[in-house]
Amino acid sequence: MSLWSDAVSRQPSRATRRQVLQAGSIGALSMGLPGMVAAQVDPAKGLGKDAAHKSVIFVLLCGGPSHIDTWDLKPEAPSEIRGPYQPIATAVPGMQINEMHTRLAPLADKFSLIRSMTHVGNISNHFDAMHHLLSGQAEAPLDSPYLGSILAKVRPTQKTAAPYVWLIKCVGDPVFCAPNIGNAGHLGMAYSPMFVGSAANHPAMPKFAPPEELQRAVTSDRMLVRRTLLDRLDSAPGANPSNLAAGAKAAVTADWESLYGRAFELTSGAEAVRPYDLSHESVETRERYGMHPLGQNLLLARRLVESGVGFVTVNGWTGASPTGGGGAPSSSWDMHGGEMGMGSAFGDGSYGMGWCLPRLDEALSALLVDLEDRGLLESTLVVVPGEFGRTPRINAPGLNPGRQHWPACYSAIVAGGGIRGGMVYGETDKTGSYVKDKPVRPQDLAATIYHALDVPLDVKLGKDGFSKPILAGEPLLKLFS
């Protein structure tokens, strides 16, 4: 006889919490779902009235795209600086972007450009630059949690198994992976993201599978037994959560029945898996996003925010080009050129803008239109940065040219979430070397995200209770309508 059937046959008419936990460790069930523990706490006192109803899609262009070749072109600069691309006009007078952004250009009134992103200090490696960008701090301590983890803590939810999801974790050389991507820093594992997909299992593939955490661990009949046990819990003093074993106490609070009930709902039915099943989308919609990792991950991100996920980070990997070039699914935009064996940064290989830019144009434009058509753009903030920019001067211009890392300035796209669109914020000098006007540091971008979500900047969190402030900068209020 199984543990569960034996427990049912021997139980009294009213099961205690202790008996249920002993019978099958329901605590382990909820602890296995990233973010479920977050639903227990309420550190978000004083949040704006719309805070819980807003989401973020954070598209991280891992590797650091060239600002000069994308959204801050310098057509008047010498050829060794300006590169081969021409700017094109957009729907907003005076705003110009790369000529390959043929779908984004007509949508320029839906997004704004930040051309004055900058790091404090000479951060020229992926590891540190990404750590500071994702934590929303300059010179961030090593144990700093990232924005998605912070928001999962201050905006708890019971709508979904994972309030913070990362679509394709960076892989390959660890220099691309900021230290706390998977562990939420000093906040602890309860606020870490759920990782979805890989190079071998991404939503552009026919047999893409959702995360194992959301797969049924047992049959429906056995889940029904567990549901019955849960329904028979009593409130006897001896079953108070304070008397549970130390391991279970971390996952249980006064409203633990609601939490565990929600965990059962998420793992016993189709609700948890449905957002990850792109077969519910029309072929036309999927093709509009593009049948490549970035396109299908942005479509998946839209489905996730619809289902209640508060923060989705999308790795900007565009997939492998049919012309070759390789590249791990963390670094499409690390376009060094032939100096590091990546082929021309201006070619159509995996590390070439001729391959990556059209896919970004296709996917991001589809996301913005789709969000607006569904009435989600005002409640969904879309943020598209890299971890830094690229050197103004092209290296190896004669053969397989590219650009090196450049933290002094870079660009980002922001849209939705109250962003008014059609604005260019900040300016770099005539060669794209340094910020000339309105510098935007990582903490300023973070403050802008918090502001868009109605999260007060004085919310505190830390290792001991909520002792540390978020340490945000100044929100870019001019971007908001």
One Martini backbone bead per residue (centre of mass of N, CA, C, O) as a GRO file, in nm:
protein
  481
    1MET     BB    1   0.098   0.035   0.021
    2SER     BB    2   0.078   0.348   0.004
    3LEU     BB    3   0.131   0.625   0.183
    4TRP     BB    4  -0.142   0.764   0.108
    5SER     BB    5  -0.346   0.530   0.141
    6ASP     BB    6  -0.265   0.468   0.433
    7ALA     BB    7  -0.336   0.744   0.552
    8VAL     BB    8  -0.639   0.736   0.482
    9SER     BB    9  -0.716   0.469   0.637
   10ARG     BB   10  -0.600   0.590   0.934
   11GLN     BB   11  -0.757   0.835   0.957
   12PRO     BB   12  -0.935   1.058   1.090
   13SER     BB   13  -1.203   1.261   1.027
   14ARG     BB   14  -0.980   1.476   1.128
   15ALA     BB   15  -0.718   1.625   1.005
   16THR     BB   16  -0.408   1.724   1.064
   17ARG     BB   17  -0.145   1.899   0.972
   18ARG     BB   18   0.070   1.699   1.063
   19GLN     BB   19  -0.044   1.455   0.907
   20VAL     BB   20  -0.021   1.570   0.626
   21LEU     BB   21   0.282   1.622   0.627
   22GLN     BB   22   0.362   1.327   0.691
   23ALA     BB   23   0.218   1.188   0.444
   24GLY     BB   24   0.349   1.412   0.199
   25SER     BB   25   0.471   1.687   0.209
   26ILE     BB   26   0.337   1.972   0.128
   27GLY     BB   27   0.571   2.164   0.172
   28ALA     BB   28   0.735   2.060  -0.071
   29LEU     BB   29   0.544   2.151  -0.288
   30SER     BB   30   0.563   2.462  -0.247
   31MET     BB   31   0.880   2.481  -0.243
   32GLY     BB   32   0.894   2.382  -0.557
   33LEU     BB   33   0.761   2.669  -0.608
   34PRO     BB   34   0.851   2.941  -0.730
   35GLY     BB   35   0.712   3.200  -0.517
   36MET     BB   36   0.503   3.083  -0.313
   37VAL     BB   37   0.618   3.206  -0.051
   38ALA     BB   38   0.557   3.505  -0.127
   39ALA     BB   39   0.243   3.482  -0.056
   40GLN     BB   40   0.275   3.518   0.265
   41VAL     BB   41   0.379   3.801   0.242
   42ASP     BB   42   0.361   4.173   0.356
   43PRO     BB   43   0.587   4.424   0.262
   44ALA     BB   44   0.379   4.622   0.073
   45LYS     BB   45   0.315   4.856   0.229
   46GLY     BB   46   0.200   5.129   0.035
   47LEU     BB   47   0.127   5.054  -0.225
   48GLY     BB   48   0.002   5.106  -0.500
   49LYS     BB   49  -0.306   5.026  -0.634
   50ASP     BB   50  -0.149   4.896  -0.913
   51ALA     BB   51   0.095   4.710  -0.847
   52ALA     BB   52  -0.037   4.410  -0.874
   53HIS     BB   53  -0.124   4.478  -1.202
   54LYS     BB   54   0.177   4.483  -1.285
   55SER     BB   55   0.434   4.445  -1.542
   56VAL     BB   56   0.746   4.286  -1.663
   57ILE     BB   57   0.951   4.310  -1.963
   58PHE     BB   58   1.290   4.193  -1.971
   59VAL     BB   59   1.515   4.258  -2.235
   60LEU     BB   60   1.819   4.091  -2.253
   61LEU     BB   61   2.106   4.189  -2.439
   62CYS     BB   62   2.329   3.977  -2.442
   63GLY     BB   63   2.668   4.136  -2.465
   64GLY     BB   64   2.616   4.415  -2.596
   65PRO     BB   65   2.503   4.640  -2.787
   66SER     BB   66   2.535   4.867  -3.033
   67HIS     BB   67   2.442   5.194  -3.024
   68ILE     BB   68   2.553   5.295  -3.307
   69ASP     BB   69   2.389   5.041  -3.466
   70THR     BB   70   2.086   5.116  -3.356
   71TRP     BB   71   1.980   5.401  -3.150
   72ASP     BB   72   2.277   5.588  -3.204
   73LEU     BB   73   2.346   5.719  -3.463
   74LYS     BB   74   2.649   5.850  -3.666
   75PRO     BB   75   2.646   5.983  -3.978
   76GLU     BB   76   2.885   6.216  -3.933
   77ALA     BB   77   3.091   6.021  -3.884
   78PRO     BB   78   3.337   5.841  -3.932
   79SER     BB   79   3.357   5.527  -4.066
   80GLU     BB   80   3.508   5.397  -3.808
   81ILE     BB   81   3.233   5.472  -3.645
   82ARG     BB   82   2.948   5.454  -3.795
   83GLY     BB   83   2.941   5.252  -4.010
   84PRO     BB   84   2.710   5.087  -4.248
   85TYR     BB   85   2.462   5.234  -4.134
   86GLN     BB   86   2.144   5.372  -4.173
   87PRO     BB   87   1.917   5.596  -4.103
   88ILE     BB   88   1.571   5.612  -4.007
   89ALA     BB   89   1.270   5.706  -4.005
   90THR     BB   90   0.995   5.779  -3.802
   91ALA     BB   91   0.690   5.852  -3.649
   92VAL     BB   92   0.902   6.046  -3.513
   93PRO     BB   93   1.021   6.338  -3.524
   94GLY     BB   94   1.382   6.297  -3.507
   95MET     BB   95   1.363   5.986  -3.495
   96GLN     BB   96   1.631   5.751  -3.524
   97ILE     BB   97   1.712   5.435  -3.681
   98ASN     BB   98   1.781   5.152  -3.796
   99GLU     BB   99   1.718   5.027  -4.116
  100MET     BB  100   1.621   4.731  -3.993
  101HIS     BB  101   1.370   4.887  -3.841
  102THR     BB  102   1.085   4.855  -4.010
  103ARG     BB  103   0.872   4.793  -3.765
  104LEU     BB  104   0.950   5.006  -3.543
  105ALA     BB  105   0.931   5.283  -3.680
  106PRO     BB  106   0.602   5.302  -3.683
  107LEU     BB  107   0.621   5.263  -3.339
  108ALA     BB  108   0.760   5.515  -3.191
  109ASP     BB  109   0.498   5.608  -3.020
  110LYS     BB  110   0.533   5.342  -2.815
  111PHE     BB  111   0.831   5.444  -2.761
  112SER     BB  112   1.144   5.493  -2.591
  113LEU     BB  113   1.465   5.651  -2.579
  114ILE     BB  114   1.775   5.567  -2.424
  115ARG     BB  115   2.104   5.740  -2.473
  116SER     BB  116   2.233   5.759  -2.144
  117MET     BB  117   2.360   5.514  -2.056
  118THR     BB  118   2.553   5.431  -1.749
  119HIS     BB  119   2.845   5.355  -1.580
  120VAL     BB  120   3.005   5.326  -1.281
  121GLY     BB  121   3.281   5.310  -1.402
  122ASN     BB  122   3.509   5.057  -1.539
  123ILE     BB  123   3.292   4.833  -1.680
  124SER     BB  124   3.423   4.560  -1.895
  125ASN     BB  125   3.232   4.326  -1.789
  126HIS     BB  126   2.966   4.123  -1.783
  127PHE     BB  127   2.933   4.045  -1.486
  128ASP     BB  128   2.922   4.335  -1.358
  129ALA     BB  129   2.725   4.481  -1.546
  130MET     BB  130   2.487   4.286  -1.496
  131HIS     BB  131   2.473   4.311  -1.190
  132HIS     BB  132   2.403   4.618  -1.186
  133LEU     BB  133   2.159   4.620  -1.371
  134LEU     BB  134   1.980   4.393  -1.223
  135SER     BB  135   1.995   4.541  -0.932
  136GLY     BB  136   1.994   4.864  -0.951
  137GLN     BB  137   2.315   4.925  -0.915
  138ALA     BB  138   2.593   5.081  -0.809
  139GLU     BB  139   2.820   4.898  -0.679
  140ALA     BB  140   2.720   4.623  -0.611
  141PRO     BB  141   2.680   4.395  -0.406
  142LEU     BB  142   2.721   4.057  -0.425
  143ASP     BB  143   2.423   4.002  -0.265
  144SER     BB  144   2.243   4.117  -0.473
  145PRO     BB  145   1.943   4.146  -0.583
  146TYR     BB  146   1.708   4.133  -0.828
  147LEU     BB  147   1.440   4.282  -0.953
  148GLY     BB  148   1.255   4.030  -0.960
  149SER     BB  149   1.300   3.955  -0.661
  150ILE     BB  150   1.214   4.214  -0.527
  151LEU     BB  151   0.923   4.214  -0.649
  152ALA     BB  152   0.840   3.939  -0.527
  153LYS     BB  153   0.853   4.049  -0.236
  154VAL     BB  154   0.676   4.331  -0.258
  155ARG     BB  155   0.471   4.149  -0.470
  156PRO     BB  156   0.273   3.940  -0.379
  157THR     BB  157   0.134   3.622  -0.508
  158GLN     BB  158  -0.150   3.382  -0.613
  159LYS     BB  159  -0.171   3.351  -0.935
  160THR     BB  160   0.120   3.208  -0.936
  161ALA     BB  161   0.398   3.001  -0.919
  162ALA     BB  162   0.566   3.251  -1.072
  163PRO     BB  163   0.659   3.589  -1.040
  164TYR     BB  164   0.950   3.485  -1.162
  165VAL     BB  165   1.082   3.478  -1.495
  166TRP     BB  166   1.322   3.295  -1.703
  167LEU     BB  167   1.410   3.308  -2.048
  168ILE     BB  168   1.676   3.168  -2.070
  169LYS     BB  169   1.951   3.094  -1.941
  170CYS     BB  170   2.255   3.152  -1.906
  171VAL     BB  171   2.530   3.010  -2.086
  172GLY     BB  172   2.833   2.883  -2.053
  173ASP     BB  173   3.025   3.117  -2.002
  174PRO     BB  174   3.036   3.271  -1.686
  175VAL     BB  175   3.074   3.576  -1.776
  176PHE     BB  176   2.747   3.600  -1.844
  177CYS     BB  177   2.683   3.537  -1.532
  178ALA     BB  178   2.537   3.662  -1.294
  179PRO     BB  179   2.550   3.563  -0.963
  180ASN     BB  180   2.206   3.609  -0.892
  181ILE     BB  181   2.006   3.473  -1.096
  182GLY     BB  182   1.934   3.193  -0.909
  183ASN     BB  183   1.926   3.318  -0.575
  184ALA     BB  184   1.848   3.624  -0.475
  185GLY     BB  185   2.055   3.651  -0.282
  186HIS     BB  186   1.972   3.769   0.036
  187LEU     BB  187   1.666   3.666   0.000
  188GLY     BB  188   1.660   3.395  -0.136
  189MET     BB  189   1.511   3.121  -0.298
  190ALA     BB  190   1.208   3.217  -0.286
  191TYR     BB  191   1.304   3.466  -0.513
  192SER     BB  192   1.360   3.302  -0.742
  193PRO     BB  193   1.356   3.198  -1.050
  194MET     BB  194   1.203   3.059  -1.323
  195PHE     BB  195   1.330   2.841  -1.553
  196VAL     BB  196   1.299   2.862  -1.921
  197GLY     BB  197   1.472   2.687  -2.108
  198SER     BB  198   1.693   2.626  -2.396
  199ALA     BB  199   1.883   2.537  -2.659
  200ALA     BB  200   1.716   2.242  -2.649
  201ASN     BB  201   1.446   2.412  -2.511
  202HIS     BB  202   1.246   2.597  -2.710
  203PRO     BB  203   0.953   2.760  -2.842
  204ALA     BB  204   1.054   2.703  -3.152
  205MET     BB  205   1.004   2.417  -3.082
  206PRO     BB  206   0.794   2.148  -3.123
  207LYS     BB  207   0.899   2.005  -2.821
  208PHE     BB  208   0.831   2.198  -2.610
  209ALA     BB  209   0.888   2.219  -2.254
  210PRO     BB  210   0.790   2.271  -1.962
  211PRO     BB  211   0.849   2.291  -1.654
  212GLU     BB  212   0.888   2.050  -1.414
  213GLU     BB  213   0.737   2.200  -1.177
  214LEU     BB  214   0.451   2.180  -1.362
  215GLN     BB  215   0.440   1.891  -1.343
  216ARG     BB  216   0.301   1.605  -1.274
  217ALA     BB  217   0.381   1.391  -1.007
  218VAL     BB  218   0.088   1.279  -1.017
  219THR     BB  219  -0.202   1.162  -1.026
  220SER     BB  220  -0.524   1.259  -1.006
  221ASP     BB  221  -0.610   1.065  -0.781
  222ARG     BB  222  -0.385   1.147  -0.580
  223MET     BB  223  -0.459   1.447  -0.574
  224LEU     BB  224  -0.737   1.398  -0.451
  225VAL     BB  225  -0.641   1.295  -0.184
  226ARG     BB  226  -0.491   1.551  -0.105
  227ARG     BB  227  -0.735   1.736  -0.121
  228THR     BB  228  -0.894   1.595   0.102
  229LEU     BB  229  -0.697   1.643   0.328
  230LEU     BB  230  -0.700   1.949   0.316
  231ASP     BB  231  -1.013   1.980   0.371
  232ARG     BB  232  -0.964   1.832   0.677
  233LEU     BB  233  -0.854   2.052   0.820
  234ASP     BB  234  -0.777   2.191   1.126
  235SER     BB  235  -0.768   2.424   1.431
  236ALA     BB  236  -0.602   2.298   1.632
  237PRO     BB  237  -0.371   2.383   1.863
  238GLY     BB  238  -0.174   2.137   1.798
  239ALA     BB  239  -0.166   2.247   1.476
  240ASN     BB  240   0.010   2.468   1.489
  241PRO     BB  241   0.263   2.595   1.299
  242SER     BB  242   0.464   2.637   1.550
  243ASN     BB  243   0.486   2.300   1.581
  244LEU     BB  244   0.649   2.260   1.354
  245ALA     BB  245   0.893   2.195   1.180
  246ALA     BB  246   1.144   2.392   1.076
  247GLY     BB  247   1.119   2.334   0.769
  248ALA     BB  248   0.805   2.408   0.753
  249LYS     BB  249   0.784   2.695   0.881
  250ALA     BB  250   0.893   2.856   0.631
  251ALA     BB  251   0.605   2.767   0.463
  252VAL     BB  252   0.429   2.875   0.715
  253THR     BB  253   0.121   3.034   0.795
  254ALA     BB  254  -0.185   3.142   0.882
  255ASP     BB  255  -0.252   3.111   0.550
  256TRP     BB  256  -0.170   2.813   0.449
  257GLU     BB  257  -0.417   2.688   0.316
  258SER     BB  258  -0.423   2.877   0.073
  259LEU     BB  259  -0.146   2.815  -0.035
  260TYR     BB  260  -0.179   2.504  -0.073
  261GLY     BB  261  -0.426   2.515  -0.245
  262ARG     BB  262  -0.284   2.660  -0.476
  263ALA     BB  263  -0.070   2.448  -0.532
  264PHE     BB  264  -0.270   2.231  -0.622
  265GLU     BB  265  -0.396   2.381  -0.858
  266LEU     BB  266  -0.122   2.418  -1.017
  267THR     BB  267  -0.045   2.085  -1.016
  268SER     BB  268  -0.340   1.937  -1.109
  269GLY     BB  269  -0.360   2.113  -1.366
  270ALA     BB  270  -0.359   2.327  -1.658
  271GLU     BB  271  -0.293   2.613  -1.551
  272ALA     BB  272   0.024   2.609  -1.530
  273VAL     BB  273   0.085   2.517  -1.840
  274ARG     BB  274  -0.073   2.691  -2.047
  275PRO     BB  275   0.118   2.946  -2.091
  276TYR     BB  276   0.341   2.738  -2.235
  277ASP     BB  277   0.124   2.682  -2.467
  278LEU     BB  278   0.149   2.773  -2.808
  279SER     BB  279  -0.100   2.620  -2.940
  280HIS     BB  280  -0.306   2.860  -2.862
  281GLU     BB  281  -0.178   2.989  -3.099
  282SER     BB  282  -0.158   3.120  -3.386
  283VAL     BB  283   0.026   3.107  -3.664
  284GLU     BB  284   0.022   3.408  -3.722
  285THR     BB  285   0.130   3.501  -3.448
  286ARG     BB  286   0.395   3.343  -3.442
  287GLU     BB  287   0.508   3.463  -3.711
  288ARG     BB  288   0.511   3.758  -3.622
  289TYR     BB  289   0.739   3.707  -3.406
  290GLY     BB  290   0.895   3.457  -3.483
  291MET     BB  291   1.078   3.145  -3.556
  292HIS     BB  292   1.245   3.213  -3.278
  293PRO     BB  293   1.355   3.250  -2.968
  294LEU     BB  294   1.280   3.550  -2.929
  295GLY     BB  295   0.993   3.548  -3.042
  296GLN     BB  296   0.873   3.312  -2.861
  297ASN     BB  297   0.952   3.441  -2.587
  298LEU     BB  298   0.776   3.697  -2.618
  299LEU     BB  299   0.514   3.545  -2.639
  300LEU     BB  300   0.542   3.402  -2.368
  301ALA     BB  301   0.556   3.660  -2.200
  302ARG     BB  302   0.271   3.753  -2.262
  303ARG     BB  303   0.133   3.503  -2.136
  304LEU     BB  304   0.246   3.542  -1.849
  305VAL     BB  305   0.125   3.820  -1.780
  306GLU     BB  306  -0.165   3.723  -1.820
  307SER     BB  307  -0.130   3.502  -1.573
  308GLY     BB  308   0.050   3.694  -1.341
  309VAL     BB  309   0.328   3.764  -1.404
  310GLY     BB  310   0.547   4.022  -1.293
  311PHE     BB  311   0.843   3.899  -1.401
  312VAL     BB  312   1.016   3.899  -1.722
  313THR     BB  313   1.302   3.747  -1.844
  314VAL     BB  314   1.462   3.795  -2.163
  315ASN     BB  315   1.664   3.643  -2.362
  316GLY     BB  316   1.829   3.787  -2.656
  317TRP     BB  317   1.832   3.532  -2.813
  318THR     BB  318   1.825   3.450  -3.177
  319GLY     BB  319   1.999   3.227  -3.254
  320ALA     BB  320   2.103   3.031  -3.509
  321SER     BB  321   2.257   3.075  -3.792
  322PRO     BB  322   2.265   2.932  -4.111
  323THR     BB  323   2.570   3.060  -4.157
  324GLY     BB  324   2.667   3.065  -3.871
  325GLY     BB  325   2.885   3.125  -3.559
  326GLY     BB  326   2.734   3.046  -3.325
  327GLY     BB  327   2.657   3.061  -2.992
  328ALA     BB  328   2.535   3.123  -2.706
  329PRO     BB  329   2.224   3.173  -2.518
  330SER     BB  330   2.384   3.480  -2.411
  331SER     BB  331   2.553   3.629  -2.685
  332SER     BB  332   2.456   3.769  -2.956
  333TRP     BB  333   2.579   4.083  -2.870
  334ASP     BB  334   2.898   3.986  -2.876
  335MET     BB  335   3.049   4.188  -3.122
  336HIS     BB  336   3.384   4.146  -3.199
  337GLY     BB  337   3.451   3.964  -3.423
  338GLY     BB  338   3.745   3.829  -3.550
  339GLU     BB  339   3.912   3.860  -3.283
  340MET     BB  340   3.697   3.613  -3.165
  341GLY     BB  341   3.567   3.434  -3.401
  342MET     BB  342   3.264   3.582  -3.504
  343GLY     BB  343   3.278   3.751  -3.722
  344SER     BB  344   3.093   3.980  -3.851
  345ALA     BB  345   2.905   4.235  -3.703
  346PHE     BB  346   2.778   4.297  -4.017
  347GLY     BB  347   2.661   4.027  -4.055
  348ASP     BB  348   2.475   3.689  -4.081
  349GLY     BB  349   2.559   3.577  -3.828
  350SER     BB  350   2.517   3.505  -3.496
  351TYR     BB  351   2.726   3.776  -3.460
  352GLY     BB  352   2.521   3.949  -3.645
  353MET     BB  353   2.320   4.215  -3.740
  354GLY     BB  354   2.194   4.079  -3.993
  355TRP     BB  355   2.048   3.874  -3.791
  356CYS     BB  356   1.954   4.016  -3.516
  357LEU     BB  357   1.792   4.275  -3.588
  358PRO     BB  358   1.544   4.157  -3.744
  359ARG     BB  359   1.448   3.986  -3.496
  360LEU     BB  360   1.403   4.216  -3.304
  361ASP     BB  361   1.207   4.374  -3.479
  362GLU     BB  362   0.991   4.156  -3.503
  363ALA     BB  363   0.939   4.085  -3.197
  364LEU     BB  364   0.897   4.368  -3.064
  365SER     BB  365   0.670   4.470  -3.244
  366ALA     BB  366   0.472   4.241  -3.180
  367LEU     BB  367   0.452   4.292  -2.877
  368LEU     BB  368   0.341   4.584  -2.881
  369VAL     BB  369   0.086   4.523  -3.046
  370ASP     BB  370  -0.030   4.297  -2.870
  371LEU     BB  371  -0.057   4.453  -2.605
  372GLU     BB  372  -0.246   4.669  -2.716
  373ASP     BB  373  -0.475   4.485  -2.830
  374ARG     BB  374  -0.510   4.358  -2.517
  375GLY     BB  375  -0.474   4.591  -2.296
  376LEU     BB  376  -0.144   4.572  -2.173
  377LEU     BB  377   0.050   4.820  -2.205
  378GLU     BB  378  -0.017   4.993  -1.946
  379SER     BB  379   0.059   4.724  -1.750
  380THR     BB  380   0.331   4.690  -1.935
  381LEU     BB  381   0.668   4.685  -1.896
  382VAL     BB  382   0.919   4.760  -2.140
  383VAL     BB  383   1.266   4.642  -2.135
  384VAL     BB  384   1.567   4.725  -2.354
  385PRO     BB  385   1.878   4.607  -2.274
  386GLY     BB  386   2.205   4.608  -2.207
  387GLU     BB  387   2.502   4.602  -2.017
  388PHE     BB  388   2.629   4.756  -2.268
  389GLY     BB  389   2.831   4.882  -2.502
  390ARG     BB  390   3.030   5.013  -2.774
  391THR     BB  391   3.280   5.101  -2.941
  392PRO     BB  392   3.325   5.355  -3.157
  393ARG     BB  393   3.558   5.200  -3.264
  394ILE     BB  394   3.651   4.992  -3.508
  395ASN     BB  395   3.765   4.675  -3.534
  396ALA     BB  396   3.895   4.534  -3.793
  397PRO     BB  397   3.780   4.679  -4.073
  398GLY     BB  398   3.881   4.476  -4.310
  399LEU     BB  399   3.818   4.210  -4.116
  400ASN     BB  400   3.584   4.123  -3.933
  401PRO     BB  401   3.431   4.332  -3.777
  402GLY     BB  402   3.412   4.521  -3.457
  403ARG     BB  403   3.334   4.555  -3.102
  404GLN     BB  404   3.384   4.662  -2.788
  405HIS     BB  405   3.359   4.729  -2.480
  406TRP     BB  406   3.118   4.997  -2.337
  407PRO     BB  407   3.024   5.169  -2.036
  408ALA     BB  408   2.978   5.484  -2.084
  409CYS     BB  409   2.760   5.399  -2.319
  410TYR     BB  410   2.402   5.345  -2.381
  411SER     BB  411   2.099   5.176  -2.478
  412ALA     BB  412   1.727   5.201  -2.456
  413ILE     BB  413   1.409   5.051  -2.435
  414VAL     BB  414   1.080   5.194  -2.363
  415ALA     BB  415   0.750   5.061  -2.262
  416GLY     BB  416   0.485   5.119  -2.126
  417GLY     BB  417   0.370   5.164  -1.804
  418GLY     BB  418   0.328   5.493  -1.885
  419ILE     BB  419   0.483   5.536  -2.123
  420ARG     BB  420   0.452   5.769  -2.382
  421GLY     BB  421   0.636   5.795  -2.610
  422GLY     BB  422   0.836   5.949  -2.859
  423MET     BB  423   1.114   5.958  -2.693
  424VAL     BB  424   1.429   6.125  -2.625
  425TYR     BB  425   1.669   6.030  -2.379
  426GLY     BB  426   1.930   6.182  -2.410
  427GLU     BB  427   2.295   6.221  -2.482
  428THR     BB  428   2.557   6.200  -2.704
  429ASP     BB  429   2.818   6.239  -2.861
  430LYS     BB  430   2.937   6.250  -3.194
  431THR     BB  431   3.073   5.938  -3.127
  432GLY     BB  432   2.952   5.773  -2.883
  433SER     BB  433   3.139   5.791  -2.607
  434TYR     BB  434   2.963   6.005  -2.435
  435VAL     BB  435   2.781   6.163  -2.215
  436LYS     BB  436   2.605   6.482  -2.253
  437ASP     BB  437   2.297   6.409  -2.148
  438LYS     BB  438   2.129   6.263  -1.909
  439PRO     BB  439   2.223   6.049  -1.712
  440VAL     BB  440   2.183   5.678  -1.681
  441ARG     BB  441   2.167   5.472  -1.427
  442PRO     BB  442   2.085   5.180  -1.293
  443GLN     BB  443   1.918   5.319  -1.056
  444ASP     BB  444   1.734   5.483  -1.253
  445LEU     BB  445   1.602   5.250  -1.397
  446ALA     BB  446   1.488   5.117  -1.144
  447ALA     BB  447   1.317   5.360  -1.051
  448THR     BB  448   1.139   5.354  -1.304
  449ILE     BB  449   1.019   5.077  -1.256
  450TYR     BB  450   0.895   5.131  -0.980
  451HIS     BB  451   0.718   5.366  -1.067
  452ALA     BB  452   0.549   5.206  -1.280
  453LEU     BB  453   0.456   5.001  -1.022
  454ASP     BB  454   0.403   5.157  -0.749
  455VAL     BB  455   0.690   5.157  -0.599
  456PRO     BB  456   0.838   5.259  -0.341
  457LEU     BB  457   1.169   5.378  -0.272
  458ASP     BB  458   1.143   5.308   0.061
  459VAL     BB  459   1.158   5.028   0.043
  460LYS     BB  460   1.247   4.750   0.248
  461LEU     BB  461   1.533   4.521   0.254
  462GLY     BB  462   1.683   4.208   0.395
  463LYS     BB  463   1.839   3.990   0.601
  464ASP     BB  464   1.689   4.155   0.844
  465GLY     BB  465   1.421   4.170   0.723
  466PHE     BB  466   1.364   4.532   0.646
  467SER     BB  467   1.661   4.714   0.641
  468LYS     BB  468   1.695   4.760   0.336
  469PRO     BB  469   1.712   4.957   0.091
  470ILE     BB  470   1.681   4.966  -0.249
  471LEU     BB  471   1.873   5.187  -0.380
  472ALA     BB  472   1.765   5.399  -0.561
  473GLY     BB  473   1.717   5.640  -0.776
  474GLU     BB  474   1.598   5.835  -1.038
  475PRO     BB  475   1.327   5.885  -1.196
  476LEU     BB  476   1.199   5.921  -1.533
  477LEU     BB  477   0.946   6.136  -1.548
  478LYS     BB  478   0.945   6.237  -1.855
  479LEU     BB  479   0.836   5.951  -1.969
  480PHE     BB  480   0.567   6.027  -1.849
  481SER     BB  481   0.218   6.104  -1.899
   0.00000   0.00000   0.00000
